[in-house]
Amino acid sequence: MISNLKHRSRTRPKVPLTLVTASVILFTVFIVGGGIYDLLDNPLVIVAGPQGWIAIHPVLSEQTLNESFLSMIFNLLIFTGLFASYRSTQVAYDSKRATTMLVLGIALVLLGLSGSHYILRVKMSS
């Protein structure tokens, strides 16, 4: 009877660290890309411009749904590039693989930054 009175430890389900990390990164990309604005304001996909339809809203304080998706993609490219660069330091024993991952990571970061910069330049010029 005394053995039945022992406290049982509660077991929690084990969630893989990779799943938690990916979830946090995707949530961050969603927030930074304007996901909350998209949910609350229901922006248009494209807007009418002076010469036709445009996908990037000319006003700095507003954005279209396409612009939000582009922003999320560019931010995800930046995160992926930083992760690939980080992983290149963990495979330093294989110099060819490390160099390839580092170059790929730098290229992804530059692609994401240049895409984000391009969106801002288009918005500023309108």
C-alpha positions as CSV (number, residue, x, y, z in Angstrom):
1,M,0.0,0.0,0.0
2,I,2.8,2.4,0.8
3,S,4.4,1.8,-2.6
4,N,1.1,3.0,-4.3
5,L,1.3,6.3,-2.4
6,K,4.5,7.4,-4.1
7,H,4.2,10.4,-6.3
8,R,4.1,9.6,-9.9
9,S,6.2,11.8,-12.1
10,R,4.3,13.5,-14.9
11,T,5.7,12.8,-18.3
12,R,5.6,15.5,-21.0
13,P,5.6,14.7,-24.6
14,K,9.0,15.2,-26.1
15,V,9.0,17.7,-29.0
16,P,12.0,17.6,-31.3
17,L,14.2,20.7,-31.0
18,T,14.2,21.0,-34.8
19,L,10.4,21.3,-34.9
20,V,10.5,23.9,-32.1
21,T,13.2,25.9,-33.9
22,A,11.4,25.8,-37.3
23,S,8.1,26.8,-35.7
24,V,9.7,29.8,-34.0
25,I,11.5,30.9,-37.2
26,L,8.3,30.6,-39.2
27,F,6.3,32.5,-36.6
28,T,8.9,35.2,-36.6
29,V,8.9,35.4,-40.4
30,F,5.1,35.6,-40.3
31,I,5.2,38.5,-37.8
32,V,8.0,40.4,-39.5
33,G,6.5,40.0,-42.9
34,G,3.2,41.7,-41.9
35,G,1.1,38.6,-41.1
36,I,-0.8,40.3,-38.3
37,Y,-1.6,43.3,-40.6
38,D,-2.8,40.9,-43.2
39,L,-5.1,39.1,-40.7
40,L,-6.5,42.3,-39.2
41,D,-6.8,44.6,-42.2
42,N,-7.5,42.2,-45.0
43,P,-5.4,44.1,-47.6
44,L,-6.0,43.9,-51.4
45,V,-3.9,41.5,-53.4
46,I,-3.2,44.2,-56.1
47,V,-4.0,47.9,-56.3
48,A,-4.8,50.1,-59.2
49,G,-1.9,52.3,-60.2
50,P,-1.6,55.1,-62.7
51,Q,-0.5,52.8,-65.5
52,G,-2.4,49.6,-64.5
53,W,-2.4,47.1,-61.7
54,I,0.5,47.0,-59.2
55,A,1.5,44.5,-56.6
56,I,3.3,46.8,-54.3
57,H,1.3,49.5,-52.5
58,P,2.8,53.0,-53.2
59,V,2.0,54.2,-49.6
60,L,4.6,53.4,-47.0
61,S,2.1,52.7,-44.2
62,E,0.1,50.1,-46.2
63,Q,0.9,46.9,-48.0
64,T,-0.7,44.5,-50.4
65,L,-1.0,40.8,-49.7
66,N,1.5,40.0,-52.5
67,E,4.0,42.5,-50.9
68,S,3.5,40.7,-47.6
69,F,4.2,37.3,-49.1
70,L,7.3,38.7,-50.9
71,S,8.6,40.2,-47.6
72,M,8.0,36.8,-45.8
73,I,9.9,35.0,-48.6
74,F,12.9,37.4,-48.4
75,N,13.0,37.2,-44.6
76,L,12.9,33.4,-44.8
77,L,15.8,33.5,-47.3
78,I,17.8,35.6,-44.9
79,F,17.1,33.1,-42.0
80,T,18.0,30.2,-44.2
81,G,21.2,31.8,-45.3
82,L,22.2,32.5,-41.8
83,F,21.4,28.9,-40.8
84,A,23.4,27.5,-43.7
85,S,26.4,29.7,-42.8
86,Y,26.1,28.5,-39.2
87,R,26.0,24.9,-40.3
88,S,29.1,25.4,-42.4
89,T,31.1,26.0,-39.2
90,Q,29.9,22.6,-37.9
91,V,31.3,20.7,-40.9
92,A,34.7,22.4,-40.9
93,Y,36.4,19.0,-41.2
94,D,35.1,18.7,-44.8
95,S,36.4,21.9,-46.3
96,K,34.6,21.5,-49.7
97,R,31.2,21.0,-48.0
98,A,31.9,23.8,-45.5
99,T,32.9,26.2,-48.3
100,T,29.8,25.3,-50.4
101,M,27.5,25.8,-47.5
102,L,29.1,29.1,-46.5
103,V,28.9,30.4,-50.1
104,L,25.3,29.2,-50.4
105,G,24.5,30.9,-47.0
106,I,26.0,34.2,-48.0
107,A,24.2,34.1,-51.4
108,L,20.9,33.5,-49.7
109,V,21.4,36.3,-47.2
110,L,22.4,38.7,-50.0
111,L,19.4,37.6,-52.1
112,G,17.0,38.2,-49.2
113,L,18.5,41.6,-48.3
114,S,18.6,42.8,-51.9
115,G,15.0,41.7,-52.4
116,S,13.9,43.5,-49.3
117,H,15.8,46.6,-50.3
118,Y,14.2,46.5,-53.8
119,I,10.7,46.4,-52.3
120,L,11.6,49.4,-50.1
121,R,13.0,51.3,-53.1
122,V,9.9,50.6,-55.2
123,K,7.7,51.9,-52.3
124,M,9.8,55.0,-51.9
125,S,9.8,55.9,-55.6
126,S,6.1,55.6,-56.0
